Amino acid sequence: MTLKKTFRLMLVALVLLPAIGHAADWGIDQLMRDLAQTRSGRASFVEKKSIAMLDKPVESSGDLLYTAPDHLEKRTLKPKAESMILDQGTLMIERGRQKHRLQLQDYPELAAFIDSIRSTLAGDRKALERNYRLSLDGTAEHWTLQLLPTDEKMQAVVKRIRIAGVRDEVRSIEITQADGDSSLMLVEKLATTP
């Protein structure tokens, strides 16, 4: 090997080593750190729910708003207006003139389900691991975080939750229920206004 070729190989290695090292370091902890950097966000969503009793999926769409660490809003615009606002431990649901207020501490399975999304957005691994076994596939550029419930009561409701994203953005949330019903929410981040 000539000196010139050796120099080129060394130069290529020096350029690639930081990227290879970063890829080797990337995992659940780094994903959680990246997600935790987002203090607030706004996104649009399209959700398709497949329910065994229905011939075709039910589709809805609207907006999502998140403010760290525990404020989450889902405002459905189509087919019917509905809002779900989670603030700290209280869930407010509004459908037309009907309003419901739930304290999540009274509904542990619902709280665990909601925490799967809220804790992922907050990058809170410890909170996720209280209710789920975590596994991560992919790279920092395109990843999928799978959550498998550890509690038997939760397992009777949810089989698995798959949250996929790109870098520090959640792009989809797929929920497979124990009864076979499922939902897939596609999320598109909206630009924030100054």
Secondary structure in CASP SS format (residue, H / E / C, confidence):
PFRMAT SS
TARGET T0000
AUTHOR 0000-0000-0000
METHOD secondary structure of the structure
MODEL  1
M C 1.00
T C 1.00
L H 1.00
K H 1.00
K H 1.00
T H 1.00
F H 1.00
R H 1.00
L H 1.00
M H 1.00
L H 1.00
V H 1.00
A H 1.00
L H 1.00
V H 1.00
L H 1.00
L H 1.00
P H 1.00
A H 1.00
I H 1.00
G H 1.00
H H 1.00
A H 1.00
A H 1.00
D H 1.00
W C 1.00
G C 1.00
I H 1.00
D H 1.00
Q H 1.00
L H 1.00
M H 1.00
R H 1.00
D H 1.00
L H 1.00
A H 1.00
Q C 1.00
T C 1.00
R C 1.00
S E 1.00
G E 1.00
R E 1.00
A E 1.00
S E 1.00
F E 1.00
V E 1.00
E E 1.00
K E 1.00
K E 1.00
S E 1.00
I C 1.00
A C 1.00
M C 1.00
L C 1.00
D C 1.00
K C 1.00
P C 1.00
V E 1.00
E E 1.00
S E 1.00
S E 1.00
G E 1.00
D E 1.00
L E 1.00
L E 1.00
Y E 1.00
T E 1.00
A C 1.00
P C 1.00
D C 1.00
H E 1.00
L E 1.00
E E 1.00
K E 1.00
R E 1.00
T E 1.00
L E 1.00
K E 1.00
P C 1.00
K C 1.00
A C 1.00
E E 1.00
S E 1.00
M E 1.00
I E 1.00
L E 1.00
D E 1.00
Q C 1.00
G C 1.00
T E 1.00
L E 1.00
M E 1.00
I E 1.00
E E 1.00
R E 1.00
G C 1.00
R C 1.00
Q E 1.00
K E 1.00
H E 1.00
R E 1.00
L E 1.00
Q E 1.00
L H 1.00
Q H 1.00
D H 1.00
Y C 1.00
P H 1.00
E H 1.00
L H 1.00
A H 1.00
A H 1.00
F H 1.00
I H 1.00
D H 1.00
S H 1.00
I H 1.00
R H 1.00
S H 1.00
T H 1.00
L H 1.00
A H 1.00
G C 1.00
D C 1.00
R H 1.00
K H 1.00
A H 1.00
L H 1.00
E H 1.00
R C 1.00
N C 1.00
Y E 1.00
R E 1.00
L E 1.00
S E 1.00
L E 1.00
D E 1.00
G E 1.00
T C 1.00
A C 1.00
E C 1.00
H C 1.00
W E 1.00
T E 1.00
L E 1.00
Q E 1.00
L E 1.00
L E 1.00
P E 1.00
T C 1.00
D C 1.00
E H 1.00
K H 1.00
M H 1.00
Q H 1.00
A C 1.00
V C 1.00
V E 1.00
K E 1.00
R E 1.00
I E 1.00
R E 1.00
I E 1.00
A E 1.00
G E 1.00
V E 1.00
R C 1.00
D C 1.00
E E 1.00
V E 1.00
R E 1.00
S E 1.00
I E 1.00
E E 1.00
I E 1.00
T E 1.00
Q E 1.00
A C 1.00
D C 1.00
G C 1.00
D C 1.00
S E 1.00
S E 1.00
L E 1.00
M E 1.00
L E 1.00
V E 1.00
E E 1.00
K E 1.00
L C 1.00
A C 1.00
T C 1.00
T C 1.00
P C 1.00
END
